[in-house]
């Protein structure tokens, strides 16, 4: 049995629907620990490794631009009478993040001459490895449960904001460069690079509707209609993947430096 607070009907003044009030009382806190290991360029290679442990707590800031009174009503408070009920992990609360990047210049063929030097010299390998914890999201109901006039911000009763987390993301982005030098100042760079070369399905969004409102007496049973039906099956199941950061992308480029 789920219990929740609900605004009474009818409204005191029936001619008014919603009354939008914007107040600058929100707060956001970030606590973090950052570590970095930097190997400067020597012996033909360099790399940088960084790790961040962080925690974001806020009242309701969102990553996108807020449009008062428009389509961004999901960004409003779930309960206008209790703003503190929305305090929880921020939408950018990536608890762990590790990034490793490096460059390796294969200059070992410089001591060669002729065709071997032309074929084996000028190669360069580089890349970025990024590993990050998943971002948080809330379990929602698909209608105006508390009757405040906003059907897009109602969470499952009894749950705090952003209590669920997406899976971790892993991305490997390598690059191979062939440097062809014509003169001391002019060179041609032939580049082959890939983004998400592992073609990993890094989930960036899921189905957040945890319960749907059902008006069927046959489905609701002894609870009576309408009732809340858990979304547990099919493509609309709660937490089912709905978006990814993109598939593998490969591209070729040529760059003339002078």
Phi, psi and omega in degrees: 000125179258131178246150183199161176273145184220134177291140185283153175238152356284168177293151181305320177241103188295341180285348180256141173262251178269147174242115185268125178236125177255127183229140183264052181252006180288160178218155179217132180237140177230129174238131184209157174231124182239134177230145181217138175241121187237118175254108182292161186295120174195153182054036173076008178211160176211158175204158176226127176240130181224144178226136179233127172251117186220163177211128180245126174236131179208178182273316177186020178299144180238165184282337182260167180292136181270131181243093184303128178080000182258217186277352184272039183289345176294343180275352181282166180298147176287328178225102182301336179277350183219075181301330182294342180293342181264005179284126182183192179302137178286163182292347177252024182281079175269103188296319181232140175212128179233131180228130176234126178226150181199164179224133179230113179264121182272074181268015184289344180270002182295334180279354178275175180223161173066219185298317178303319179292320181295326182275323187261345183271158174086008180274147181215130177247138177209167180180169179225130172247124180234124179235128185217144174295153179290154179273157185275161174207165183255153171274124188244162166252155191265024177205177184281081186295318184268003173063036178265006179090001180236106184275006188250359185236011183275121178270166174300129181306136179088355180255143174280168181288139174055054179266351179250154182230142175291161175296159178295154178247142178226127180225132176240121184238094181268162176215138174240128183236135175247113180266120178246110184266127177265313176225185180298331185246349184245127177212155179249130178251119174258122191238133170234121183221159181222149175242132185054055186298335178283354181055039181283138178277082179284108186287125179250353179199147179227169174287115187265354179283113182268329178223142176244149179276125181242133181256006183275123177295327180296326181276319184289331177065223185290344178292334181085148180269146356281163179216172179259126181251123179298138177267098187235359185221154175080188182291340180263011180297145179302134180074007175292138181302136180236342181200151175232168180282357175123155180279185175297136176233129177237143181211152178246145181211155174231134184227124179261121181250126179213000000 
